[in-house]
Amino acid sequence: MTCKGCHSEKQSVYNGEVAIHFPGREGLEKPIVWAFPKLVVCLQCGGSEFTVPERELQVLEQGAPVEGAVVFWPRSDANPEPGKNGRKSVSEETN
């Protein structure tokens, strides 16, 4: 596989931790989506790519948490009080 940016074959795969934020001011009222994908990094130019896992992709599509996805829900008057450190899952909301 070659880099899409510089066409180098000098690439390596790493474990990643990515926090994905919705854009704009309205994004402040939406969940921060955590993904832990495999990252392919070009060791020549630094370009990288990854695939967002299916359930985290659903959160990005819907703009709301889905069962099993790891999200950080921002505190606001419109949202329920978050759990410890503001993290919660959909299952915590229903209990």
Beta strands, then each sheet from edge to edge (+ up, - down):
strand 1: 11-15
strand 2: 18-20
strand 3: 32-35
strand 4: 38-42
strand 5: 48-49
strand 6: 71-72
strand 7: 87-88
sheet 1: 1+ 4- 5+
sheet 2: 2+ 3- 6+ 7-
end
